[in-house]
Amino acid sequence: MDEMVMIGSVLGSTLRLTAPLLLVALAGLLSERSGVVDLGLEGKMLAAAFAAAAATAATQSIAWGLVAAVGVAAAMALIHGFACISHRGDQVVSGVALNMVAAGLTVVLGIAWFNTGGQTPTLPAELRITALSPGLAEPSAAAQAHGGFLGALLGHGLFSHNLLVYMAFAAVLGVWFLLERTRLGLRLRAVGENPAMVDAAGVSVPALRYGALLMGAVLVGLAGAYLSMAQNASFSPNMTAGRGYIALAAMIFGRWRPLPTLAACLLFGFLDAMAIQLQGVSLPGIGEIPVQAIQALPYLLTVVLLAGFIGQAIAPKALGRPYLKER
């Protein structure tokens, strides 16, 4: 029974930890397939997490928290677009600037509004995004209620999550369908490869790129809300902990395609889940692994993947290049 519970617990943790990474990675994929580098994903997710927790605490409404998260992410996406699309600024510099502003502004506003050291008030259970089937949230209870191994694997591992987790995985199919089976997706891919050709066909290049940034902002906003309203019960400074950069690494490892990006995000989520399970565990011949070494695994993998695959992955040809309409 213990082994069954462990497998179900690792599977459930993997899916929960993968969800925010996947949403952000898909947002980056949409942006970069249209030709816009979006290093500001980390900052947008952090600001969205703060907005979600602050708005929910202020209005006592989950819906307004989600609206605030998406709204803040969209506003930051428009700022990035204004700097990089409308005024052809450096996309990397703009993204890094957004990250710096978000890291500082969320703490300052948290101190000014709530006077709790940059944190937001702890949300009560009724104002959090909770599991659709609360009875399956505990792996041991799921195993006992639904028949041993299948109960732990299916009950806790697959069916014990909140709506945003399922939305994150459904978004993979949605983004794939958008890019591969729709006219809009064809135009987005084309504007990331040859914007001059798209412009010659009478389609607005800036409008497509702004649209891609705004679609990604919805996903990033949901990821931020997930962190502060589902995975945690409040916002804390720098709670994204580099997830935006890890999501970018997963996207590059997935070669800017939705399904391989999903696989890369699942790998990172699995490492995070194992890091939680292995804390305080003694391994034969090794002893107890330091907590810091376990927690560093996802970041080490990010470095390894980028070092090994950044040269092999073929980015969209117009990625990072501002488009100047020919007269």
Phi and psi restraints in degrees (value plus and minus 20) as a CYANA .aco file:
   2 ASP   PHI     -82.2   -42.2
   2 ASP   PSI     -60.8   -20.8
   3 GLU   PHI     -85.3   -45.3
   3 GLU   PSI     -58.9   -18.9
   4 MET   PHI     -83.4   -43.4
   4 MET   PSI     -64.5   -24.5
   5 VAL   PHI     -82.9   -42.9
   5 VAL   PSI     -59.8   -19.8
   6 MET   PHI     -82.5   -42.5
   6 MET   PSI     -65.4   -25.4
   7 ILE   PHI     -82.6   -42.6
   7 ILE   PSI     -66.3   -26.3
   8 GLY   PHI     -82.6   -42.6
   8 GLY   PSI     -58.0   -18.0
   9 SER   PHI     -87.6   -47.6
   9 SER   PSI     -62.5   -22.5
  10 VAL   PHI     -85.5   -45.5
  10 VAL   PSI     -62.5   -22.5
  11 LEU   PHI     -82.7   -42.7
  11 LEU   PSI     -66.5   -26.5
  12 GLY   PHI     -82.4   -42.4
  12 GLY   PSI     -63.1   -23.1
  13 SER   PHI     -84.5   -44.5
  13 SER   PSI     -59.1   -19.1
  14 THR   PHI     -79.9   -39.9
  14 THR   PSI     -66.4   -26.4
  15 LEU   PHI     -86.4   -46.4
  15 LEU   PSI     -60.1   -20.1
  16 ARG   PHI     -86.6   -46.6
  16 ARG   PSI     -60.3   -20.3
  17 LEU   PHI     -97.6   -57.6
  17 LEU   PSI     -43.2    -3.2
  18 THR   PHI     -95.0   -55.0
  18 THR   PSI     -53.1   -13.1
  19 ALA   PHI     -73.1   -33.1
  19 ALA   PSI     -73.4   -33.4
  20 PRO   PHI     -86.2   -46.2
  20 PRO   PSI     -56.7   -16.7
  21 LEU   PHI     -80.3   -40.3
  21 LEU   PSI     -62.6   -22.6
  22 LEU   PHI     -86.3   -46.3
  22 LEU   PSI     -63.2   -23.2
  23 LEU   PHI     -80.7   -40.7
  23 LEU   PSI     -63.8   -23.8
  24 VAL   PHI     -90.7   -50.7
  24 VAL   PSI     -59.5   -19.5
  25 ALA   PHI     -82.9   -42.9
  25 ALA   PSI     -60.1   -20.1
  26 LEU   PHI     -86.8   -46.8
  26 LEU   PSI     -55.5   -15.5
  27 ALA   PHI     -83.5   -43.5
  27 ALA   PSI     -64.4   -24.4
  28 GLY   PHI     -84.0   -44.0
  28 GLY   PSI     -56.0   -16.0
  29 LEU   PHI     -83.0   -43.0
  29 LEU   PSI     -66.1   -26.1
  30 LEU   PHI     -80.7   -40.7
  30 LEU   PSI     -64.6   -24.6
  31 SER   PHI     -83.9   -43.9
  31 SER   PSI     -67.7   -27.7
  32 GLU   PHI     -96.6   -56.6
  32 GLU   PSI     -48.1    -8.1
  33 ARG   PHI     -86.2   -46.2
  33 ARG   PSI     -42.1    -2.1
  34 SER   PHI    -109.7   -69.7
  34 SER   PSI     -23.0    17.0
  35 GLY   PHI      81.4   121.4
  35 GLY   PSI     -11.7    28.3
  36 VAL   PHI    -132.0   -92.0
  36 VAL   PSI      99.4   139.4
  37 VAL   PHI     -92.5   -52.5
  37 VAL   PSI     110.5   150.5
  38 ASP   PHI    -144.1  -104.1
  38 ASP   PSI      56.0    96.0
  39 LEU   PHI     -95.1   -55.1
  39 LEU   PSI     -28.6    11.4
  40 GLY   PHI    -103.2   -63.2
  40 GLY   PSI      -9.0    31.0
  41 LEU   PHI     -79.0   -39.0
  41 LEU   PSI     -59.7   -19.7
  42 GLU   PHI     -80.4   -40.4
  42 GLU   PSI     -67.3   -27.3
  43 GLY   PHI     -87.1   -47.1
  43 GLY   PSI     -58.9   -18.9
  44 LYS   PHI     -85.3   -45.3
  44 LYS   PSI     -60.4   -20.4
  45 MET   PHI     -86.4   -46.4
  45 MET   PSI     -60.0   -20.0
  46 LEU   PHI     -84.8   -44.8
  46 LEU   PSI     -66.1   -26.1
  47 ALA   PHI     -84.5   -44.5
  47 ALA   PSI     -58.0   -18.0
  48 ALA   PHI     -86.0   -46.0
  48 ALA   PSI     -58.3   -18.3
  49 ALA   PHI     -82.2   -42.2
  49 ALA   PSI     -63.0   -23.0
  50 PHE   PHI     -85.1   -45.1
  50 PHE   PSI     -66.1   -26.1
  51 ALA   PHI     -81.6   -41.6
  51 ALA   PSI     -60.7   -20.7
  52 ALA   PHI     -82.7   -42.7
  52 ALA   PSI     -69.3   -29.3
  53 ALA   PHI     -87.2   -47.2
  53 ALA   PSI     -61.8   -21.8
  54 ALA   PHI     -87.1   -47.1
  54 ALA   PSI     -65.2   -25.2
  55 ALA   PHI     -86.4   -46.4
  55 ALA   PSI     -59.2   -19.2
  56 THR   PHI     -84.7   -44.7
  56 THR   PSI     -62.3   -22.3
  57 ALA   PHI     -85.5   -45.5
  57 ALA   PSI     -55.6   -15.6
  58 ALA   PHI     -97.8   -57.8
  58 ALA   PSI     -59.0   -19.0
  59 THR   PHI    -119.7   -79.7
  59 THR   PSI     -32.1     7.9
  60 GLN   PHI      38.8    78.8
  60 GLN   PSI      17.0    57.0
  61 SER   PHI    -159.7  -119.7
  61 SER   PSI     104.8   144.8
  62 ILE   PHI     -85.4   -45.4
  62 ILE   PSI     -58.5   -18.5
  63 ALA   PHI     -81.4   -41.4
  63 ALA   PSI     -63.9   -23.9
  64 TRP   PHI     -87.8   -47.8
  64 TRP   PSI     -51.1   -11.1
  65 GLY   PHI     -83.3   -43.3
  65 GLY   PSI     -64.0   -24.0
  66 LEU   PHI     -85.4   -45.4
  66 LEU   PSI     -61.2   -21.2
  67 VAL   PHI     -82.2   -42.2
  67 VAL   PSI     -62.7   -22.7
  68 ALA   PHI     -83.9   -43.9
  68 ALA   PSI     -61.6   -21.6
  69 ALA   PHI     -81.9   -41.9
  69 ALA   PSI     -68.6   -28.6
  70 VAL   PHI     -86.8   -46.8
  70 VAL   PSI     -58.4   -18.4
  71 GLY   PHI     -83.4   -43.4
  71 GLY   PSI     -63.4   -23.4
  72 VAL   PHI     -86.6   -46.6
  72 VAL   PSI     -62.7   -22.7
  73 ALA   PHI     -81.9   -41.9
  73 ALA   PSI     -60.1   -20.1
  74 ALA   PHI     -86.5   -46.5
  74 ALA   PSI     -59.6   -19.6
  75 ALA   PHI     -82.8   -42.8
  75 ALA   PSI     -61.9   -21.9
  76 MET   PHI     -88.6   -48.6
  76 MET   PSI     -54.2   -14.2
  77 ALA   PHI     -85.1   -45.1
  77 ALA   PSI     -59.2   -19.2
  78 LEU   PHI     -86.5   -46.5
  78 LEU   PSI     -57.0   -17.0
  79 ILE   PHI     -83.2   -43.2
  79 ILE   PSI     -64.3   -24.3
  80 HIS   PHI     -81.6   -41.6
  80 HIS   PSI     -63.0   -23.0
  81 GLY   PHI     -86.0   -46.0
  81 GLY   PSI     -60.1   -20.1
  82 PHE   PHI     -81.3   -41.3
  82 PHE   PSI     -60.4   -20.4
  83 ALA   PHI     -94.3   -54.3
  83 ALA   PSI     -59.3   -19.3
  84 CYS   PHI    -119.9   -79.9
  84 CYS   PSI     -51.6   -11.6
  85 ILE   PHI    -114.3   -74.3
  85 ILE   PSI     -73.1   -33.1
  86 SER   PHI     -91.0   -51.0
  86 SER   PSI     -58.7   -18.7
  87 HIS   PHI    -133.3   -93.3
  87 HIS   PSI     -12.1    27.9
  88 ARG   PHI      33.9    73.9
  88 ARG   PSI      20.8    60.8
  89 GLY   PHI     -98.4   -58.4
  89 GLY   PSI     153.5   193.5
  90 ASP   PHI     -90.6   -50.6
  90 ASP   PSI     101.2   141.2
  91 GLN   PHI     -90.5   -50.5
  91 GLN   PSI     -54.2   -14.2
  92 VAL   PHI     -88.4   -48.4
  92 VAL   PSI     -65.7   -25.7
  93 VAL   PHI     -82.0   -42.0
  93 VAL   PSI     -62.2   -22.2
  94 SER   PHI     -82.1   -42.1
  94 SER   PSI     -62.9   -22.9
  95 GLY   PHI     -84.8   -44.8
  95 GLY   PSI     -63.3   -23.3
  96 VAL   PHI     -84.4   -44.4
  96 VAL   PSI     -58.6   -18.6
  97 ALA   PHI     -82.4   -42.4
  97 ALA   PSI     -61.8   -21.8
  98 LEU   PHI     -81.1   -41.1
  98 LEU   PSI     -61.2   -21.2
  99 ASN   PHI     -82.2   -42.2
  99 ASN   PSI     -62.8   -22.8
 100 MET   PHI     -86.5   -46.5
 100 MET   PSI     -62.6   -22.6
 101 VAL   PHI     -83.4   -43.4
 101 VAL   PSI     -64.5   -24.5
 102 ALA   PHI     -83.9   -43.9
 102 ALA   PSI     -62.3   -22.3
 103 ALA   PHI     -81.7   -41.7
 103 ALA   PSI     -58.9   -18.9
 104 GLY   PHI    -103.0   -63.0
 104 GLY   PSI     -62.5   -22.5
 105 LEU   PHI     -88.6   -48.6
 105 LEU   PSI     -56.0   -16.0
 106 THR   PHI     -83.8   -43.8
 106 THR   PSI     -58.3   -18.3
 107 VAL   PHI     -89.1   -49.1
 107 VAL   PSI     -64.7   -24.7
 108 VAL   PHI     -81.6   -41.6
 108 VAL   PSI     -66.1   -26.1
 109 LEU   PHI     -87.2   -47.2
 109 LEU   PSI     -56.1   -16.1
 110 GLY   PHI     -82.3   -42.3
 110 GLY   PSI     -61.2   -21.2
 111 ILE   PHI     -89.0   -49.0
 111 ILE   PSI     -61.7   -21.7
 112 ALA   PHI     -89.2   -49.2
 112 ALA   PSI     -60.4   -20.4
 113 TRP   PHI    -106.9   -66.9
 113 TRP   PSI     -56.6   -16.6
 114 PHE   PHI    -138.4   -98.4
 114 PHE   PSI     -34.7     5.3
 115 ASN   PHI      34.7    74.7
 115 ASN   PSI      23.1    63.1
 116 THR   PHI    -148.5  -108.5
 116 THR   PSI      17.0    57.0
 117 GLY   PHI      50.4    90.4
 117 GLY   PSI       8.5    48.5
 118 GLY   PHI      74.8   114.8
 118 GLY   PSI     -27.6    12.4
 119 GLN   PHI    -110.8   -70.8
 119 GLN   PSI     143.1   183.1
 120 THR   PHI    -120.7   -80.7
 120 THR   PSI     142.8   182.8
 121 PRO   PHI     -80.2   -40.2
 121 PRO   PSI     128.3   168.3
 122 THR   PHI     -88.3   -48.3
 122 THR   PSI     109.4   149.4
 123 LEU   PHI    -101.4   -61.4
 123 LEU   PSI     116.4   156.4
 124 PRO   PHI     -89.3   -49.3
 124 PRO   PSI     145.5   185.5
 125 ALA   PHI     -77.9   -37.9
 125 ALA   PSI     -55.7   -15.7
 126 GLU   PHI     -92.7   -52.7
 126 GLU   PSI     -32.9     7.1
 127 LEU   PHI    -127.3   -87.3
 127 LEU   PSI      -6.8    33.2
 128 ARG   PHI    -126.8   -86.8
 128 ARG   PSI     138.2   178.2
 129 ILE   PHI    -105.9   -65.9
 129 ILE   PSI      85.2   125.2
 130 THR   PHI    -127.9   -87.9
 130 THR   PSI     154.4   194.4
 131 ALA   PHI     -82.2   -42.2
 131 ALA   PSI     125.1   165.1
 132 LEU   PHI     -87.6   -47.6
 132 LEU   PSI     -50.1   -10.1
 133 SER   PHI    -143.7  -103.7
 133 SER   PSI      63.9   103.9
 134 PRO   PHI     -76.8   -36.8
 134 PRO   PSI     -48.5    -8.5
 135 GLY   PHI     -86.7   -46.7
 135 GLY   PSI     -38.2     1.8
 136 LEU   PHI    -119.5   -79.5
 136 LEU   PSI     -14.2    25.8
 137 ALA   PHI     -87.8   -47.8
 137 ALA   PSI     -50.8   -10.8
 138 GLU   PHI    -114.5   -74.5
 138 GLU   PSI     105.1   145.1
 139 PRO   PHI     -81.8   -41.8
 139 PRO   PSI     -58.4   -18.4
 140 SER   PHI     -85.5   -45.5
 140 SER   PSI     -59.5   -19.5
 141 ALA   PHI     -87.4   -47.4
 141 ALA   PSI     -59.1   -19.1
 142 ALA   PHI     -84.8   -44.8
 142 ALA   PSI     -59.5   -19.5
 143 ALA   PHI     -86.0   -46.0
 143 ALA   PSI     -60.5   -20.5
 144 GLN   PHI     -92.3   -52.3
 144 GLN   PSI     -57.7   -17.7
 145 ALA   PHI     -98.1   -58.1
 145 ALA   PSI     -47.6    -7.6
 146 HIS   PHI    -144.6  -104.6
 146 HIS   PSI       2.8    42.8
 147 GLY   PHI      69.3   109.3
 147 GLY   PSI      46.5    86.5
 148 GLY   PHI      38.6    78.6
 148 GLY   PSI    -143.3  -103.3
 149 PHE   PHI     -79.9   -39.9
 149 PHE   PSI     -69.2   -29.2
 150 LEU   PHI     -84.7   -44.7
 150 LEU   PSI     -53.5   -13.5
 151 GLY   PHI     -84.1   -44.1
 151 GLY   PSI     -65.0   -25.0
 152 ALA   PHI     -89.2   -49.2
 152 ALA   PSI     -61.0   -21.0
 153 LEU   PHI     -93.1   -53.1
 153 LEU   PSI     -71.1   -31.1
 154 LEU   PHI    -104.3   -64.3
 154 LEU   PSI     -66.5   -26.5
 155 GLY   PHI     -82.0   -42.0
 155 GLY   PSI     -82.0   -42.0
 156 HIS   PHI    -101.7   -61.7
 156 HIS   PSI     -60.1   -20.1
 157 GLY   PHI     -88.7   -48.7
 157 GLY   PSI     -59.5   -19.5
 158 LEU   PHI    -134.6   -94.6
 158 LEU   PSI     -50.5   -10.5
 159 PHE   PHI    -135.0   -95.0
 159 PHE   PSI       2.7    42.7
 160 SER   PHI    -132.9   -92.9
 160 SER   PSI      -0.8    39.2
 161 HIS   PHI    -124.1   -84.1
 161 HIS   PSI     149.2   189.2
 162 ASN   PHI    -106.9   -66.9
 162 ASN   PSI     152.7   192.7
 163 LEU   PHI     -81.6   -41.6
 163 LEU   PSI     -55.9   -15.9
 164 LEU   PHI     -85.3   -45.3
 164 LEU   PSI     -50.6   -10.6
 165 VAL   PHI     -83.9   -43.9
 165 VAL   PSI     -67.3   -27.3
 166 TYR   PHI     -87.5   -47.5
 166 TYR   PSI     -54.8   -14.8
 167 MET   PHI     -84.8   -44.8
 167 MET   PSI     -56.3   -16.3
 168 ALA   PHI     -82.7   -42.7
 168 ALA   PSI     -64.0   -24.0
 169 PHE   PHI     -94.3   -54.3
 169 PHE   PSI     -52.8   -12.8
 170 ALA   PHI     -87.0   -47.0
 170 ALA   PSI     -50.5   -10.5
 171 ALA   PHI     -83.9   -43.9
 171 ALA   PSI     -46.9    -6.9
 172 VAL   PHI     -80.6   -40.6
 172 VAL   PSI     -68.4   -28.4
 173 LEU   PHI     -86.1   -46.1
 173 LEU   PSI     -57.3   -17.3
 174 GLY   PHI     -82.7   -42.7
 174 GLY   PSI     -65.4   -25.4
 175 VAL   PHI     -87.2   -47.2
 175 VAL   PSI     -60.5   -20.5
 176 TRP   PHI     -80.3   -40.3
 176 TRP   PSI     -66.4   -26.4
 177 PHE   PHI     -83.6   -43.6
 177 PHE   PSI     -61.5   -21.5
 178 LEU   PHI     -79.7   -39.7
 178 LEU   PSI     -67.8   -27.8
 179 LEU   PHI     -94.9   -54.9
 179 LEU   PSI     -53.8   -13.8
 180 GLU   PHI    -121.7   -81.7
 180 GLU   PSI     -39.2     0.8
 181 ARG   PHI    -146.8  -106.8
 181 ARG   PSI     -13.7    26.3
 182 THR   PHI    -146.0  -106.0
 182 THR   PSI     137.8   177.8
 183 ARG   PHI     -84.6   -44.6
 183 ARG   PSI     -60.4   -20.4
 184 LEU   PHI     -80.1   -40.1
 184 LEU   PSI     -63.0   -23.0
 185 GLY   PHI     -82.9   -42.9
 185 GLY   PSI     -59.6   -19.6
 186 LEU   PHI     -81.6   -41.6
 186 LEU   PSI     -61.2   -21.2
 187 ARG   PHI     -88.1   -48.1
 187 ARG   PSI     -58.7   -18.7
 188 LEU   PHI     -82.0   -42.0
 188 LEU   PSI     -65.0   -25.0
 189 ARG   PHI     -84.9   -44.9
 189 ARG   PSI     -57.9   -17.9
 190 ALA   PHI     -88.2   -48.2
 190 ALA   PSI     -58.6   -18.6
 191 VAL   PHI     -90.2   -50.2
 191 VAL   PSI     -41.8    -1.8
 192 GLY   PHI    -102.8   -62.8
 192 GLY   PSI     -35.9     4.1
 193 GLU   PHI    -123.2   -83.2
 193 GLU   PSI     -65.4   -25.4
 194 ASN   PHI    -167.8  -127.8
 194 ASN   PSI      60.8   100.8
 195 PRO   PHI     -83.5   -43.5
 195 PRO   PSI     -49.3    -9.3
 196 ALA   PHI     -83.0   -43.0
 196 ALA   PSI     -57.4   -17.4
 197 MET   PHI     -86.7   -46.7
 197 MET   PSI     -60.6   -20.6
 198 VAL   PHI     -83.9   -43.9
 198 VAL   PSI     -63.7   -23.7
 199 ASP   PHI     -82.5   -42.5
 199 ASP   PSI     -60.0   -20.0
 200 ALA   PHI     -84.9   -44.9
 200 ALA   PSI     -46.0    -6.0
 201 ALA   PHI    -102.1   -62.1
 201 ALA   PSI     -18.7    21.3
 202 GLY   PHI      67.4   107.4
 202 GLY   PSI      -5.3    34.7
 203 VAL   PHI    -122.8   -82.8
 203 VAL   PSI     116.5   156.5
 204 SER   PHI     -93.4   -53.4
 204 SER   PSI      99.3   139.3
 205 VAL   PHI     -86.6   -46.6
 205 VAL   PSI     -68.7   -28.7
 206 PRO   PHI     -78.2   -38.2
 206 PRO   PSI     -59.1   -19.1
 207 ALA   PHI     -83.8   -43.8
 207 ALA   PSI     -61.5   -21.5
 208 LEU   PHI     -84.2   -44.2
 208 LEU   PSI     -62.9   -22.9
 209 ARG   PHI     -90.0   -50.0
 209 ARG   PSI     -59.4   -19.4
 210 TYR   PHI     -82.1   -42.1
 210 TYR   PSI     -61.1   -21.1
 211 GLY   PHI     -81.7   -41.7
 211 GLY   PSI     -61.4   -21.4
 212 ALA   PHI     -83.8   -43.8
 212 ALA   PSI     -61.8   -21.8
 213 LEU   PHI     -83.4   -43.4
 213 LEU   PSI     -60.0   -20.0
 214 LEU   PHI     -91.7   -51.7
 214 LEU   PSI     -58.0   -18.0
 215 MET   PHI     -82.3   -42.3
 215 MET   PSI     -61.7   -21.7
 216 GLY   PHI     -85.1   -45.1
 216 GLY   PSI     -53.7   -13.7
 217 ALA   PHI     -83.3   -43.3
 217 ALA   PSI     -54.8   -14.8
 218 VAL   PHI     -81.1   -41.1
 218 VAL   PSI     -64.8   -24.8
 219 LEU   PHI     -86.4   -46.4
 219 LEU   PSI     -62.2   -22.2
 220 VAL   PHI     -85.5   -45.5
 220 VAL   PSI     -59.9   -19.9
 221 GLY   PHI     -80.6   -40.6
 221 GLY   PSI     -62.1   -22.1
 222 LEU   PHI     -85.5   -45.5
 222 LEU   PSI     -56.5   -16.5
 223 ALA   PHI     -84.5   -44.5
 223 ALA   PSI     -62.5   -22.5
 224 GLY   PHI     -84.1   -44.1
 224 GLY   PSI     -62.9   -22.9
 225 ALA   PHI     -81.8   -41.8
 225 ALA   PSI     -56.8   -16.8
 226 TYR   PHI     -79.7   -39.7
 226 TYR   PSI     -62.3   -22.3
 227 LEU   PHI     -83.9   -43.9
 227 LEU   PSI     -63.1   -23.1
 228 SER   PHI    -116.9   -76.9
 228 SER   PSI     -31.1     8.9
 229 MET   PHI    -139.8   -99.8
 229 MET   PSI     -35.0     5.0
 230 ALA   PHI    -140.0  -100.0
 230 ALA   PSI     -77.7   -37.7
 231 GLN   PHI     -89.9   -49.9
 231 GLN   PSI     -53.0   -13.0
 232 ASN   PHI    -148.7  -108.7
 232 ASN   PSI     155.2   195.2
 233 ALA   PHI    -129.6   -89.6
 233 ALA   PSI     -13.4    26.6
 234 SER   PHI    -185.1  -145.1
 234 SER   PSI     150.4   190.4
 235 PHE   PHI    -110.9   -70.9
 235 PHE   PSI     121.2   161.2
 236 SER   PHI    -153.0  -113.0
 236 SER   PSI     130.4   170.4
 237 PRO   PHI     -74.8   -34.8
 237 PRO   PSI     116.6   156.6
 238 ASN   PHI      34.2    74.2
 238 ASN   PSI      16.6    56.6
 239 MET   PHI     -91.6   -51.6
 239 MET   PSI     -35.6     4.4
 240 THR   PHI     -88.8   -48.8
 240 THR   PSI     -48.0    -8.0
 241 ALA   PHI      31.6    71.6
 241 ALA   PSI      22.1    62.1
 242 GLY   PHI      61.2   101.2
 242 GLY   PSI     -10.3    29.7
 243 ARG   PHI     -83.1   -43.1
 243 ARG   PSI     -51.3   -11.3
 244 GLY   PHI     -82.8   -42.8
 244 GLY   PSI     -59.7   -19.7
 245 TYR   PHI     -92.3   -52.3
 245 TYR   PSI     -57.4   -17.4
 246 ILE   PHI     -83.8   -43.8
 246 ILE   PSI     -59.3   -19.3
 247 ALA   PHI     -83.0   -43.0
 247 ALA   PSI     -58.8   -18.8
 248 LEU   PHI     -83.3   -43.3
 248 LEU   PSI     -61.1   -21.1
 249 ALA   PHI     -82.6   -42.6
 249 ALA   PSI     -60.9   -20.9
 250 ALA   PHI     -83.5   -43.5
 250 ALA   PSI     -58.2   -18.2
 251 MET   PHI     -85.4   -45.4
 251 MET   PSI     -62.3   -22.3
 252 ILE   PHI     -87.2   -47.2
 252 ILE   PSI     -62.4   -22.4
 253 PHE   PHI     -81.2   -41.2
 253 PHE   PSI     -53.6   -13.6
 254 GLY   PHI    -103.0   -63.0
 254 GLY   PSI     -14.2    25.8
 255 ARG   PHI      35.3    75.3
 255 ARG   PSI      20.8    60.8
 256 TRP   PHI      39.9    79.9
 256 TRP   PSI      12.4    52.4
 257 ARG   PHI    -145.0  -105.0
 257 ARG   PSI     121.2   161.2
 258 PRO   PHI     -80.7   -40.7
 258 PRO   PSI     -68.6   -28.6
 259 LEU   PHI     -89.3   -49.3
 259 LEU   PSI     -65.9   -25.9
 260 PRO   PHI     -82.4   -42.4
 260 PRO   PSI     -52.7   -12.7
 261 THR   PHI     -84.6   -44.6
 261 THR   PSI     -59.1   -19.1
 262 LEU   PHI     -78.6   -38.6
 262 LEU   PSI     -64.7   -24.7
 263 ALA   PHI     -81.6   -41.6
 263 ALA   PSI     -62.1   -22.1
 264 ALA   PHI     -85.6   -45.6
 264 ALA   PSI     -60.8   -20.8
 265 CYS   PHI     -85.2   -45.2
 265 CYS   PSI     -59.0   -19.0
 266 LEU   PHI     -82.1   -42.1
 266 LEU   PSI     -56.6   -16.6
 267 LEU   PHI     -83.1   -43.1
 267 LEU   PSI     -66.7   -26.7
 268 PHE   PHI     -83.9   -43.9
 268 PHE   PSI     -61.3   -21.3
 269 GLY   PHI     -83.1   -43.1
 269 GLY   PSI     -59.3   -19.3
 270 PHE   PHI     -83.9   -43.9
 270 PHE   PSI     -61.4   -21.4
 271 LEU   PHI     -83.5   -43.5
 271 LEU   PSI     -60.1   -20.1
 272 ASP   PHI     -83.5   -43.5
 272 ASP   PSI     -61.8   -21.8
 273 ALA   PHI     -84.5   -44.5
 273 ALA   PSI     -62.0   -22.0
 274 MET   PHI     -86.1   -46.1
 274 MET   PSI     -54.4   -14.4
 275 ALA   PHI     -81.4   -41.4
 275 ALA   PSI     -58.2   -18.2
 276 ILE   PHI     -88.5   -48.5
 276 ILE   PSI     -63.2   -23.2
 277 GLN   PHI     -89.4   -49.4
 277 GLN   PSI     -52.9   -12.9
 278 LEU   PHI    -107.2   -67.2
 278 LEU   PSI     -24.7    15.3
 279 GLN   PHI     -85.0   -45.0
 279 GLN   PSI     102.2   142.2
 280 GLY   PHI      62.0   102.0
 280 GLY   PSI     -16.5    23.5
 281 VAL   PHI    -112.2   -72.2
 281 VAL   PSI     116.0   156.0
 282 SER   PHI    -116.8   -76.8
 282 SER   PSI     105.1   145.1
 283 LEU   PHI    -117.3   -77.3
 283 LEU   PSI     122.8   162.8
 284 PRO   PHI     -78.1   -38.1
 284 PRO   PSI     109.8   149.8
 285 GLY   PHI      59.8    99.8
 285 GLY   PSI     -30.5     9.5
 286 ILE   PHI    -137.2   -97.2
 286 ILE   PSI     -56.6   -16.6
 287 GLY   PHI      68.0   108.0
 287 GLY   PSI    -182.7  -142.7
 288 GLU   PHI     -97.3   -57.3
 288 GLU   PSI     105.7   145.7
 289 ILE   PHI    -100.2   -60.2
 289 ILE   PSI     112.9   152.9
 290 PRO   PHI     -78.1   -38.1
 290 PRO   PSI     119.1   159.1
 291 VAL   PHI     -78.4   -38.4
 291 VAL   PSI     -58.9   -18.9
 292 GLN   PHI     -83.1   -43.1
 292 GLN   PSI     -57.1   -17.1
 293 ALA   PHI     -87.2   -47.2
 293 ALA   PSI     -57.9   -17.9
 294 ILE   PHI     -88.6   -48.6
 294 ILE   PSI     -63.5   -23.5
 295 GLN   PHI     -87.3   -47.3
 295 GLN   PSI     -43.4    -3.4
 296 ALA   PHI    -100.0   -60.0
 296 ALA   PSI     -31.0     9.0
 297 LEU   PHI     -76.0   -36.0
 297 LEU   PSI     -67.7   -27.7
 298 PRO   PHI     -80.8   -40.8
 298 PRO   PSI     -56.4   -16.4
 299 TYR   PHI     -93.5   -53.5
 299 TYR   PSI     -56.9   -16.9
 300 LEU   PHI     -84.2   -44.2
 300 LEU   PSI     -60.5   -20.5
 301 LEU   PHI     -84.2   -44.2
 301 LEU   PSI     -56.2   -16.2
 302 THR   PHI     -78.4   -38.4
 302 THR   PSI     -65.8   -25.8
 303 VAL   PHI     -83.9   -43.9
 303 VAL   PSI     -63.9   -23.9
 304 VAL   PHI     -82.7   -42.7
 304 VAL   PSI     -65.9   -25.9
 305 LEU   PHI     -83.9   -43.9
 305 LEU   PSI     -64.0   -24.0
 306 LEU   PHI     -86.4   -46.4
 306 LEU   PSI     -58.7   -18.7
 307 ALA   PHI     -88.6   -48.6
 307 ALA   PSI     -53.3   -13.3
 308 GLY   PHI    -111.0   -71.0
 308 GLY   PSI     -44.4    -4.4
 309 PHE   PHI    -139.5   -99.5
 309 PHE   PSI     -30.3     9.7
 310 ILE   PHI     -83.8   -43.8
 310 ILE   PSI     -50.5   -10.5
 311 GLY   PHI    -100.0   -60.0
 311 GLY   PSI     -45.4    -5.4
 312 GLN   PHI    -107.0   -67.0
 312 GLN   PSI     -52.5   -12.5
 313 ALA   PHI     -90.9   -50.9
 313 ALA   PSI     112.9   152.9
 314 ILE   PHI    -120.0   -80.0
 314 ILE   PSI      90.1   130.1
 315 ALA   PHI     -98.4   -58.4
 315 ALA   PSI     141.1   181.1
 316 PRO   PHI     -72.7   -32.7
 316 PRO   PSI     119.1   159.1
 317 LYS   PHI     -83.4   -43.4
 317 LYS   PSI     -52.6   -12.6
 318 ALA   PHI    -115.9   -75.9
 318 ALA   PSI      -8.6    31.4
 319 LEU   PHI     -83.2   -43.2
 319 LEU   PSI     106.8   146.8
 320 GLY   PHI      62.4   102.4
 320 GLY   PSI     -19.7    20.3
 321 ARG   PHI    -123.1   -83.1
 321 ARG   PSI      95.7   135.7
 322 PRO   PHI     -82.7   -42.7
 322 PRO   PSI     122.7   162.7
 323 TYR   PHI    -119.4   -79.4
 323 TYR   PSI     106.4   146.4
 324 LEU   PHI    -132.2   -92.2
 324 LEU   PSI      96.9   136.9
 325 LYS   PHI     -85.3   -45.3
 325 LYS   PSI     109.4   149.4
 326 GLU   PHI     -95.8   -55.8
 326 GLU   PSI     118.2   158.2
